[in-house]
Amino acid sequence: SREVHAAWFALISATFARLRARALDSDDALVPASWTYETPNDLPGAQTLNFDEVGHSSNAGRRKVWAAQGASGTGMRHSFTETGGDNNPFHVTSVIVTDGDGDIPVPAVLGHANSSIPAGEAGTVGEGDLAGIDVDGTGIGCYVTRTGSMLMTVIPHYFQFLIAALARKGLGKAGGGGRCCVLYFDGHASHFTPEGLKLLIDNYIFPICLPGHTSIWAQPNDAGGNASHKQVLADATAEWFANHRPLPGDSPADSKLRIEDFNGIYCSAWRRWLKRLSEDKLRTGTNAVLSGWRVTGLYPFNPNCVKWVAAVNGIGQRDALASGGAEG
């Protein structure tokens, strides 16, 4: 609604003003004097962050086969996917951080599923979970839960990973230069633990939560980066399946996609995605990530941005929200 739209951008402005006021108070240790930003546009893009989870299916990239028109709407979509005998797809979640400059300052973290882990608990990451991940070359991390989804038990550990990655870029308290950050994220329940939020704030990374049920048009990653990332990964997965198509007499196990295979595909796709973002930005001045920030109005700060205007004018019209999409 227009009220939510106005309240959201007013909240961001008020948060910056409060942080600036606290930074000027010598008796307030929470916000350092290095917070000199009075408005959202004063904060550099490299210090304006969004983190979000995006799901991936190992079925992505498989060849489709002919079926009757409309069959995909009957709940039988995967019945018409060529599996080559591999009929046990698995789900992986990746956690992605982008910044307002259109860059990726933190390596991805993969969330693998393990049905033997009790619901709501995090499992121990084993060698099998890390197999195929070029940790040294990409910095990609991993966690394990029952479904691969983020949990409240995982998020403090993820924030430690994020803080360390940002510190290597000179950001946050651990970065040594007092370069404070703002971290936008959606209101998923797993994101809110006292321990996790305190970790962020103590490290000069100040969290701001998006309004409920608005992420499709309010979250930068949802407006550009996630779709771009998923497409590159789907293309890399399709290449793997094309190169591992079973021949007559082959064992089905020879063409089955394993966790270590997916991890290797993901690392290759990750490098490819970063390269594409860099090249697009160099060639055109924008990329999918940067576009997502612009159309959601979070960097540069712009309440009259494409996505929010489309959302307010198209309340109840799903197609109108989709057509407000990313630019570039």
N, C-alpha and C positions, 0 to 999 in steps of 0.2 A: 504494500500500500504506500501511498505518498507519505503517510506518517512514519512508517518504518524507514523509508528512504531518507527522509529528513533527519530522523533520530539517529540513524547509523552514521551519517557523515558529521553530524553535530557531536556525536560521541567521540569520534576520532579526533576532531579538533580540540575538544575539551580535554581529552587524554594527553595530547601533546602540551597543552597549556599547563595542566597539572604537573606533568613531569618537569617542565621548565621551571615552574615555581619551586618545586622540591629541590631541583638542582641548585637554585640560588640560595637555598637555606643551608647555611654552613653546619647547622645542627642535625641535618637530615642526611643520614649515611646511605639511604636506599638508592638515591639517584645521584650519580657523580656530577661534578661541576662540568665535565666534558659534554653533558647533555645541553647543548646550546641551541637546540632546535625548537623554535616557537610554533611552527606550523608543519604539517606533514611534508610540504614541498621543500622545507629546509633540510630534511633528512636525506642524505644521498641514497640513490637507488640501491647501491651495494649493501646498504644497511637496512633496507626495507624488504622483509622476507615473508614468504608464505610456505607452509608445509601442509602436505595432504597425502592421503593414501590413495593408490589406484590399484584395482584388481586386474590380474591377467589370468587367462585360462590357457592351458597347454593345447586346447583345441584351436586356438587362434592360428590362422594361416593354413589350416587344412583345406584341401580341395573339396568343393561341393559337387554333388551329383544331381542328376535330373530328378525332379519330383513334380507332382501335380501342383498347379498354381494354387496358392493359398495354404498349402500344407504346413508352411512354417508358422502359420498362425494357430495351428492346432496343438502346439506343444511338442511337435515332432521335429523341430529344427535340426537337432543333432542326429536324428535318425537318417538324415540325408547328407551326412558328412563322411567323406572317405577317410577311414581310420587306419586302414592297412593292418587291421588286427589289433591295434592299440586302442582298446575301448575303455581305458581307465584314465581319463584326463584328470589333472590335478590343478588346484587353484593356488596362485601365488600373489601376495600383496607386495607392492613396492612403495616405499615412503620417499617422496620427492620434495626437495626444497628448491624454490626459485627465488630470484631477487628482482628488484625493480629495474635493473639494468639489462634484464633478459638473459642473465647467466645462471649457472647451477653451482652454488658455492659449497654444497655439501654432497658427498657421494650418496647414492641410493642405499637403502637398507631393504633387503628382501625378507618377507615374512612367509616362511614355509609352513605347510599344514602337516600335522601328525595326529591321526585320529586316536592314538593311544594316550595322548595327554588329556588330563581331566579338563573339562570346560572351565574357563576363567583363569586357568593357570598357564604360566610360561614354561616351556620345556628347556632342557639343556641343549645348546647348539653343539652338534657332534661333527665329526669329520665328514660324514655323508652329506650333511646340510651345506657344508662349505665346499664340497668337491666341485670342481669346475669353475669356481669363482677366483678370478685373478685379484686377490685382495691387495697385493703390493702394487699392482699396476693401476687398479681402478679405485681402491679404497672402499669398495662396496662391502657392506656389513650384512648381518643375517640375524633373525630371531625365529623362534619356533613356537607356535601355539596350535591348539586343536584344529582350527580352521585356516590359520595363516593370517587372521585379522589382528589388528592392533588391540591391545588390552590395557587396562589400567595398571596391571602388573608389569607391563613392558615399557610404558611410556617414559618413566623416569630414566631407564637405561638408554632409551632412544635419545632423550634430551642430553644425556651425558655425551653420546656420540656426536650429536649436533654441535654442542658447545666446543668439543675438541676440534671438530672440523673447521668451525668458524675461527677458532683461536689460531689455527695454522694460516689463516688469511688476515690475521691482525684484527679480528673483530671480537667484540665482547670483552669482559673483564680479563679473561685468560689470554686475550690477544695482546695485552700489554699496553695498548695505546688509548684505552678508554673509549673506543669507538662503539658506542651503544647501538643496539638494533631494536627494531620492532618486528615481532613475529605474528602474522595473521594466521588464524586457523579456524576451521569450522567447529561446530558445537557437539561433535561426537563425544559420547560419555567417556570414552577411553582417554580423552585428552586432559581430563581434569582430575589431578591428584594433588594434594597439598605439597607432597615431596617434589613432584615434577615442576609445578609452577614456581616453587621457591628456588629450585635449581636455575631456572631461566632468569628470574628477577635478580638473584644474587650474582649472576654473571652478566648483568646489564643487557639482558635480552628481554624486552618488555612485551608480554603477550596481549593480543587483542583478539577477542572471539567474534566471529561473524554472527549476524542475526540468524535465528533458527530458520531452517528451510529456505535459505536464500542462496546457497552456494552455487547453484547453476548459473546465476548471473552476478554474484557478488565476490566469488573467489577467483583470483587470477589463474591458479593452476587449472581449475575447471573450465576456464574460458579460453584455453589455448594450449598450455604445456602438456596437460595429461593426454589429450587426443593425439598430439604430435608424437609423444613418447610411445603411446600404445601402437600407433601406426608403424613406427620404425621397428618395434619389437615384433609385431605381426608379420612384417616383411621378412625379418630375420628368421622367424619360426617357419614361415612358408619355405624359405630356402633350405632349411634343415630337412623338412619333410620331403621336398623335391629330391634331395640327395640321399634320402634313406627310404625310398619307396621299395617295398619288398618285391623280389622277383620270384618266379615259380621255384619252389623247392626251398626257399629261404625260411628260416625259423621266424615266427612272429616276434621273437625277442630281439631279432636283429634290427627291427624298425621301430621298436618301442622307445618312446621319449622318456628318459629317466631324469631324475632331479639334477644329476651332474651335467646331463646334456642341456637342460633348460638353463642352468646356471651359466654354462659357457655361451649359450645363445644370448642370454641377457647381457653378459659382459661385452660381447661383440656389438650388440644393439646399442648399449649404453655409449660406447665410444663413437659409434656412428651417429647417434643422436646429438652428442655434444659437438661433433664436427659439423653437423648440419646447422645447428643453432648458430655456431660461430661464423660459418660461411654465409648464412642468410643475413646475419646482422652486418657483416662486413660489406656484402654486396648491395643490400637494400636499405640498411639502416634500421631494420626491424627483424623480428623472428616470431615464432609462435608464442614463446614465453613472454616477450616484451608486449606483444599484442594483447595477451590476456590481462596484463597489468593495466594497460591503457583503457580497454573497453570496460573494465570493472571500476575504473576511477580511483584506484588506490595508489597508482604511481604513473604519471603525475597525478596529484590529488585533484579530482574533478567530479563533483557531485552530479554534473549533467552529462555523465558518460553514456556510451552507447547501450550497455547492458541494462543499467538501472532505468534509463528512459524507456527502453523496450519493455521492461518488466512492469513498470508503473502503468504504461499505456496499454499493456496487453494482459492485464490481470484476468486469469481464467482462460487465456488463449495460449495454449502450449506452443503452437506454431509460431506465434509472435515472439516468444522468448527465444526459440531456436534461431529465428532469422536475425536476432540481434547480435549474432556471433562475432567471432574474432575478426579483426581487420588484418590486412597484410597477407 
